């Protein structure tokens, strides 16, 4: 055995030194123990008491002096079993008490509702950065695409820059777009990790549905992005998107 492993049984370095010294000395008063173990004289009785509590040391009185001796090394197995029982008890306590409390707090946090408003092109950039920060690599979000605004040069430039960042993070998207912008999308918005479908049906244009959030874009006049964090709201929009996805054409 690597004697350093005794620390895993709850023994301190000093206790290990004294215990190993006693194994060699067989039976001894404190003087030879101190010399053999190289521990402080002022600490020796405290160390021996700790080892006695752990069942690793016993003593007999010979004349006026206590003679200490190490107990059977198999007692280390008993200590190990006690450690196992301690770990099992802690594991059960964590599983039954701590984790439910943490899960409850996380659920409360997820269900907290809040609203954010971003204005102008810089605000739009901040809103999309917020979206990407929310997503993990490989996850997917859903978009009811914009309409005629997609053909504007500033819109094309903005989304070209944004989708470079998105691809770096490997975030996927499903788009539902109006049929009339099919050619614009084919020319300017043909990115990787994106799946498009088109429809003639009316839908909430400029809406992004991502991880307990819904973002709504207004690209006419003053550019504005509204983000609402709501698990329930996200669920409604996602359900609606999935229904529309089934009806839309590739």
ZATOR-547365 format. One record per residue (C-alpha): residue in one letter; x, y, z; residue number from 1; chain. Coordinates in nm, 2 decimals, decimal comma. Last residue first. Layout:
REM residues N
+-------+--------+--------+--------+-------+-------+
! vexlo !     xx !     yy !     zz ! lotor ! marlo !
+-------+--------+--------+--------+-------+-------+
!     A !      X !      Y !      Z !   NUM !     A !
...
+-------+--------+--------+--------+-------+-------+
REM end
This chain:
REM residues 250
+-------+--------+--------+--------+-------+-------+
! vexlo !     xx !     yy !     zz ! lotor ! marlo !
+-------+--------+--------+--------+-------+-------+
!     X !  -3,93 !   2,30 !  -4,88 !   250 !     A !
!     X !  -4,30 !   2,37 !  -4,84 !   249 !     A !
!     X !  -4,48 !   2,47 !  -4,52 !   248 !     A !
!     X !  -4,76 !   2,26 !  -4,36 !   247 !     A !
!     X !  -4,54 !   2,06 !  -4,11 !   246 !     A !
!     X !  -4,34 !   2,37 !  -4,03 !   245 !     A !
!     X !  -4,66 !   2,56 !  -3,94 !   244 !     A !
!     X !  -4,75 !   2,31 !  -3,67 !   243 !     A !
!     X !  -4,40 !   2,32 !  -3,54 !   242 !     A !
!     X !  -4,40 !   2,70 !  -3,53 !   241 !     A !
!     X !  -4,73 !   2,71 !  -3,33 !   240 !     A !
!     X !  -4,59 !   2,47 !  -3,07 !   239 !     A !
!     X !  -4,27 !   2,67 !  -3,05 !   238 !     A !
!     X !  -4,47 !   2,99 !  -3,01 !   237 !     A !
!     X !  -4,69 !   2,85 !  -2,72 !   236 !     A !
!     X !  -4,39 !   2,69 !  -2,55 !   235 !     A !
!     X !  -4,18 !   3,01 !  -2,56 !   234 !     A !
!     X !  -4,47 !   3,20 !  -2,40 !   233 !     A !
!     X !  -4,49 !   2,94 !  -2,12 !   232 !     A !
!     X !  -4,11 !   2,95 !  -2,06 !   231 !     A !
!     X !  -4,11 !   3,33 !  -2,06 !   230 !     A !
!     X !  -3,82 !   3,56 !  -2,15 !   229 !     A !
!     X !  -3,96 !   3,83 !  -2,38 !   228 !     A !
!     X !  -3,72 !   3,99 !  -2,62 !   227 !     A !
!     X !  -3,82 !   4,30 !  -2,82 !   226 !     A !
!     X !  -3,59 !   4,41 !  -3,10 !   225 !     A !
!     X !  -3,63 !   4,75 !  -3,25 !   224 !     A !
!     X !  -3,52 !   4,92 !  -3,58 !   223 !     A !
!     X !  -3,70 !   5,26 !  -3,60 !   222 !     A !
!     X !  -3,88 !   5,30 !  -3,93 !   221 !     A !
!     X !  -3,94 !   4,94 !  -4,04 !   220 !     A !
!     X !  -3,72 !   4,66 !  -3,91 !   219 !     A !
!     X !  -3,95 !   4,56 !  -3,61 !   218 !     A !
!     X !  -3,82 !   4,23 !  -3,47 !   217 !     A !
!     X !  -3,98 !   4,00 !  -3,21 !   216 !     A !
!     X !  -3,77 !   3,78 !  -2,99 !   215 !     A !
!     X !  -3,92 !   3,49 !  -2,80 !   214 !     A !
!     X !  -3,73 !   3,33 !  -2,51 !   213 !     A !
!     X !  -3,75 !   3,00 !  -2,32 !   212 !     A !
!     X !  -3,46 !   2,86 !  -2,53 !   211 !     A !
!     X !  -3,51 !   3,03 !  -2,87 !   210 !     A !
!     X !  -3,81 !   3,14 !  -3,08 !   209 !     A !
!     X !  -3,73 !   3,42 !  -3,32 !   208 !     A !
!     X !  -4,01 !   3,63 !  -3,47 !   207 !     A !
!     X !  -3,97 !   3,86 !  -3,77 !   206 !     A !
!     X !  -4,30 !   3,78 !  -3,94 !   205 !     A !
!     X !  -4,58 !   3,65 !  -3,71 !   204 !     A !
!     X !  -4,76 !   3,42 !  -3,97 !   203 !     A !
!     X !  -4,99 !   3,45 !  -4,27 !   202 !     A !
!     X !  -4,99 !   3,15 !  -4,50 !   201 !     A !
!     X !  -4,83 !   3,15 !  -4,84 !   200 !     A !
!     X !  -4,55 !   2,93 !  -4,71 !   199 !     A !
!     X !  -4,18 !   2,85 !  -4,74 !   198 !     A !
!     X !  -3,95 !   2,62 !  -4,56 !   197 !     A !
!     X !  -3,58 !   2,67 !  -4,49 !   196 !     A !
!     X !  -3,32 !   2,46 !  -4,30 !   195 !     A !
!     X !  -3,00 !   2,63 !  -4,18 !   194 !     A !
!     X !  -2,68 !   2,47 !  -4,06 !   193 !     A !
!     X !  -2,50 !   2,63 !  -4,35 !   192 !     A !
!     X !  -2,61 !   2,96 !  -4,50 !   191 !     A !
!     X !  -2,80 !   3,05 !  -4,82 !   190 !     A !
!     X !  -2,92 !   3,40 !  -4,71 !   189 !     A !
!     X !  -2,82 !   3,63 !  -5,00 !   188 !     A !
!     X !  -2,92 !   3,46 !  -5,33 !   187 !     A !
!     X !  -3,15 !   3,18 !  -5,22 !   186 !     A !
!     X !  -3,31 !   3,40 !  -4,95 !   185 !     A !
!     X !  -3,38 !   3,68 !  -5,21 !   184 !     A !
!     X !  -3,53 !   3,42 !  -5,45 !   183 !     A !
!     X !  -3,76 !   3,27 !  -5,18 !   182 !     A !
!     X !  -3,88 !   3,61 !  -5,07 !   181 !     A !
!     X !  -4,23 !   3,58 !  -5,21 !   180 !     A !
!     X !  -4,29 !   3,25 !  -5,05 !   179 !     A !
!     X !  -4,29 !   3,40 !  -4,70 !   178 !     A !
!     X !  -4,03 !   3,24 !  -4,47 !   177 !     A !
!     X !  -4,03 !   2,96 !  -4,21 !   176 !     A !
!     X !  -3,67 !   2,92 !  -4,09 !   175 !     A !
!     X !  -3,52 !   2,63 !  -3,89 !   174 !     A !
!     X !  -3,19 !   2,72 !  -3,73 !   173 !     A !
!     X !  -2,87 !   2,55 !  -3,61 !   172 !     A !
!     X !  -2,60 !   2,67 !  -3,37 !   171 !     A !
!     X !  -2,25 !   2,55 !  -3,46 !   170 !     A !
!     X !  -2,08 !   2,82 !  -3,24 !   169 !     A !
!     X !  -1,86 !   2,94 !  -3,52 !   168 !     A !
!     X !  -2,16 !   2,90 !  -3,75 !   167 !     A !
!     X !  -2,35 !   3,15 !  -3,53 !   166 !     A !
!     X !  -2,06 !   3,40 !  -3,54 !   165 !     A !
!     X !  -2,05 !   3,39 !  -3,92 !   164 !     A !
!     X !  -2,43 !   3,41 !  -3,92 !   163 !     A !
!     X !  -2,42 !   3,75 !  -3,76 !   162 !     A !
!     X !  -2,18 !   3,91 !  -4,01 !   161 !     A !
!     X !  -2,39 !   3,80 !  -4,31 !   160 !     A !
!     X !  -2,71 !   3,90 !  -4,11 !   159 !     A !
!     X !  -2,59 !   4,26 !  -4,08 !   158 !     A !
!     X !  -2,47 !   4,29 !  -4,43 !   157 !     A !
!     X !  -2,80 !   4,16 !  -4,58 !   156 !     A !
!     X !  -3,00 !   4,39 !  -4,35 !   155 !     A !
!     X !  -2,79 !   4,69 !  -4,46 !   154 !     A !
!     X !  -2,83 !   4,60 !  -4,82 !   153 !     A !
!     X !  -3,22 !   4,58 !  -4,80 !   152 !     A !
!     X !  -3,36 !   4,27 !  -4,96 !   151 !     A !
!     X !  -3,45 !   4,10 !  -4,63 !   150 !     A !
!     X !  -3,68 !   4,39 !  -4,54 !   149 !     A !
!     X !  -3,93 !   4,25 !  -4,79 !   148 !     A !
!     X !  -4,03 !   3,97 !  -4,55 !   147 !     A !
!     X !  -3,87 !   3,87 !  -4,22 !   146 !     A !
!     X !  -3,85 !   3,51 !  -4,11 !   145 !     A !
!     X !  -4,06 !   3,32 !  -3,86 !   144 !     A !
!     X !  -3,75 !   3,17 !  -3,69 !   143 !     A !
!     X !  -3,68 !   2,87 !  -3,48 !   142 !     A !
!     X !  -3,38 !   2,78 !  -3,26 !   141 !     A !
!     X !  -3,14 !   2,48 !  -3,26 !   140 !     A !
!     X !  -2,87 !   2,36 !  -3,03 !   139 !     A !
!     X !  -2,53 !   2,22 !  -3,15 !   138 !     A !
!     X !  -2,32 !   2,46 !  -2,93 !   137 !     A !
!     X !  -2,52 !   2,60 !  -2,65 !   136 !     A !
!     X !  -2,76 !   2,89 !  -2,69 !   135 !     A !
!     X !  -2,82 !   3,19 !  -2,45 !   134 !     A !
!     X !  -2,50 !   3,36 !  -2,56 !   133 !     A !
!     X !  -2,61 !   3,33 !  -2,92 !   132 !     A !
!     X !  -2,95 !   3,50 !  -2,84 !   131 !     A !
!     X !  -2,78 !   3,78 !  -2,64 !   130 !     A !
!     X !  -2,55 !   3,84 !  -2,93 !   129 !     A !
!     X !  -2,86 !   3,87 !  -3,15 !   128 !     A !
!     X !  -3,00 !   4,13 !  -2,92 !   127 !     A !
!     X !  -2,67 !   4,32 !  -2,90 !   126 !     A !
!     X !  -2,65 !   4,34 !  -3,28 !   125 !     A !
!     X !  -3,01 !   4,47 !  -3,30 !   124 !     A !
!     X !  -2,92 !   4,73 !  -3,04 !   123 !     A !
!     X !  -2,63 !   4,84 !  -3,24 !   122 !     A !
!     X !  -2,86 !   4,85 !  -3,55 !   121 !     A !
!     X !  -3,11 !   5,07 !  -3,36 !   120 !     A !
!     X !  -3,31 !   4,98 !  -3,05 !   119 !     A !
!     X !  -3,30 !   4,69 !  -2,80 !   118 !     A !
!     X !  -3,59 !   4,61 !  -2,56 !   117 !     A !
!     X !  -3,58 !   4,34 !  -2,29 !   116 !     A !
!     X !  -3,87 !   4,17 !  -2,11 !   115 !     A !
!     X !  -3,86 !   3,94 !  -1,80 !   114 !     A !
!     X !  -4,03 !   3,63 !  -1,68 !   113 !     A !
!     X !  -3,89 !   3,40 !  -1,41 !   112 !     A !
!     X !  -3,98 !   3,04 !  -1,49 !   111 !     A !
!     X !  -3,62 !   2,94 !  -1,55 !   110 !     A !
!     X !  -3,51 !   3,09 !  -1,22 !   109 !     A !
!     X !  -3,79 !   2,91 !  -1,03 !   108 !     A !
!     X !  -3,69 !   2,58 !  -1,20 !   107 !     A !
!     X !  -3,33 !   2,64 !  -1,10 !   106 !     A !
!     X !  -3,43 !   2,70 !  -0,74 !   105 !     A !
!     X !  -3,65 !   2,38 !  -0,74 !   104 !     A !
!     X !  -3,37 !   2,18 !  -0,89 !   103 !     A !
!     X !  -3,12 !   2,30 !  -0,62 !   102 !     A !
!     X !  -3,37 !   2,21 !  -0,34 !   101 !     A !
!     X !  -3,44 !   1,87 !  -0,50 !   100 !     A !
!     X !  -3,06 !   1,81 !  -0,53 !    99 !     A !
!     X !  -2,99 !   1,89 !  -0,16 !    98 !     A !
!     X !  -3,25 !   1,67 !   0,01 !    97 !     A !
!     X !  -3,29 !   1,32 !  -0,14 !    96 !     A !
!     X !  -2,98 !   1,29 !  -0,35 !    95 !     A !
!     X !  -2,75 !   1,50 !  -0,13 !    94 !     A !
!     X !  -2,87 !   1,31 !   0,18 !    93 !     A !
!     X !  -2,83 !   0,97 !   0,01 !    92 !     A !
!     X !  -2,48 !   1,06 !  -0,11 !    91 !     A !
!     X !  -2,39 !   1,18 !   0,24 !    90 !     A !
!     X !  -2,51 !   0,85 !   0,39 !    89 !     A !
!     X !  -2,33 !   0,65 !   0,12 !    88 !     A !
!     X !  -2,01 !   0,85 !   0,18 !    87 !     A !
!     X !  -2,03 !   0,79 !   0,56 !    86 !     A !
!     X !  -2,10 !   0,42 !   0,51 !    85 !     A !
!     X !  -1,79 !   0,40 !   0,28 !    84 !     A !
!     X !  -1,58 !   0,58 !   0,54 !    83 !     A !
!     X !  -1,70 !   0,33 !   0,80 !    82 !     A !
!     X !  -1,60 !   0,05 !   0,57 !    81 !     A !
!     X !  -1,25 !   0,20 !   0,52 !    80 !     A !
!     X !  -1,21 !   0,24 !   0,89 !    79 !     A !
!     X !  -1,30 !  -0,13 !   0,94 !    78 !     A !
!     X !  -1,05 !  -0,22 !   0,66 !    77 !     A !
!     X !  -0,79 !  -0,02 !   0,85 !    76 !     A !
!     X !  -0,86 !  -0,24 !   1,15 !    75 !     A !
!     X !  -0,69 !  -0,51 !   0,95 !    74 !     A !
!     X !  -0,37 !  -0,34 !   1,06 !    73 !     A !
!     X !  -0,41 !  -0,51 !   1,40 !    72 !     A !
!     X !  -0,37 !  -0,25 !   1,67 !    71 !     A !
!     X !  -0,05 !  -0,04 !   1,71 !    70 !     A !
!     X !   0,11 !  -0,04 !   2,05 !    69 !     A !
!     X !   0,15 !   0,21 !   2,33 !    68 !     A !
!     X !   0,32 !   0,15 !   2,66 !    67 !     A !
!     X !   0,19 !   0,37 !   2,94 !    66 !     A !
!     X !   0,43 !   0,43 !   3,22 !    65 !     A !
!     X !   0,43 !   0,39 !   3,60 !    64 !     A !
!     X !   0,50 !   0,02 !   3,61 !    63 !     A !
!     X !   0,38 !  -0,12 !   3,28 !    62 !     A !
!     X !   0,05 !   0,02 !   3,18 !    61 !     A !
!     X !  -0,10 !  -0,11 !   2,86 !    60 !     A !
!     X !  -0,19 !   0,08 !   2,55 !    59 !     A !
!     X !  -0,41 !   0,07 !   2,23 !    58 !     A !
!     X !  -0,37 !   0,22 !   1,89 !    57 !     A !
!     X !  -0,57 !   0,19 !   1,56 !    56 !     A !
!     X !  -0,92 !   0,20 !   1,70 !    55 !     A !
!     X !  -1,00 !   0,54 !   1,55 !    54 !     A !
!     X !  -1,05 !   0,69 !   1,89 !    53 !     A !
!     X !  -0,71 !   0,54 !   1,99 !    52 !     A !
!     X !  -0,55 !   0,71 !   1,69 !    51 !     A !
!     X !  -0,69 !   1,04 !   1,80 !    50 !     A !
!     X !  -0,57 !   0,99 !   2,15 !    49 !     A !
!     X !  -0,22 !   0,91 !   2,02 !    48 !     A !
!     X !  -0,21 !   1,23 !   1,82 !    47 !     A !
!     X !  -0,31 !   1,44 !   2,11 !    46 !     A !
!     X !  -0,06 !   1,27 !   2,33 !    45 !     A !
!     X !   0,22 !   1,33 !   2,08 !    44 !     A !
!     X !   0,15 !   1,70 !   2,00 !    43 !     A !
!     X !   0,38 !   1,87 !   2,25 !    42 !     A !
!     X !   0,66 !   1,63 !   2,17 !    41 !     A !
!     X !   0,65 !   1,73 !   1,81 !    40 !     A !
!     X !   0,67 !   1,45 !   1,55 !    39 !     A !
!     X !   0,97 !   1,27 !   1,40 !    38 !     A !
!     X !   0,79 !   0,93 !   1,40 !    37 !     A !
!     X !   1,09 !   0,73 !   1,54 !    36 !     A !
!     X !   1,20 !   0,99 !   1,79 !    35 !     A !
!     X !   0,85 !   1,07 !   1,91 !    34 !     A !
!     X !   0,76 !   0,71 !   1,94 !    33 !     A !
!     X !   1,09 !   0,63 !   2,12 !    32 !     A !
!     X !   0,99 !   0,88 !   2,39 !    31 !     A !
!     X !   0,62 !   0,81 !   2,41 !    30 !     A !
!     X !   0,65 !   0,46 !   2,56 !    29 !     A !
!     X !   0,67 !   0,16 !   2,33 !    28 !     A !
!     X !   0,52 !  -0,16 !   2,21 !    27 !     A !
!     X !   0,57 !  -0,31 !   1,86 !    26 !     A !
!     X !   0,83 !  -0,05 !   1,76 !    25 !     A !
!     X !   0,78 !  -0,11 !   1,39 !    24 !     A !
!     X !   0,40 !  -0,09 !   1,38 !    23 !     A !
!     X !   0,43 !   0,19 !   1,64 !    22 !     A !
!     X !   0,63 !   0,40 !   1,39 !    21 !     A !
!     X !   0,37 !   0,34 !   1,12 !    20 !     A !
!     X !   0,09 !   0,46 !   1,35 !    19 !     A !
!     X !   0,30 !   0,77 !   1,46 !    18 !     A !
!     X !   0,38 !   0,87 !   1,11 !    17 !     A !
!     X !   0,02 !   0,82 !   0,99 !    16 !     A !
!     X !  -0,12 !   1,02 !   1,28 !    15 !     A !
!     X !   0,12 !   1,31 !   1,19 !    14 !     A !
!     X !   0,02 !   1,31 !   0,83 !    13 !     A !
!     X !  -0,35 !   1,31 !   0,93 !    12 !     A !
!     X !  -0,57 !   1,00 !   0,91 !    11 !     A !
!     X !  -0,92 !   1,02 !   0,75 !    10 !     A !
!     X !  -0,92 !   0,70 !   0,56 !     9 !     A !
!     X !  -0,82 !   0,88 !   0,24 !     8 !     A !
!     X !  -0,51 !   1,00 !   0,44 !     7 !     A !
!     X !  -0,41 !   0,64 !   0,46 !     6 !     A !
!     X !  -0,35 !   0,65 !   0,09 !     5 !     A !
!     X !  -0,02 !   0,83 !   0,16 !     4 !     A !
!     X !   0,10 !   0,49 !   0,29 !     3 !     A !
!     X !   0,11 !   0,35 !  -0,07 !     2 !     A !
!     X !   0,00 !   0,00 !   0,00 !     1 !     A !
+-------+--------+--------+--------+-------+-------+
REM end
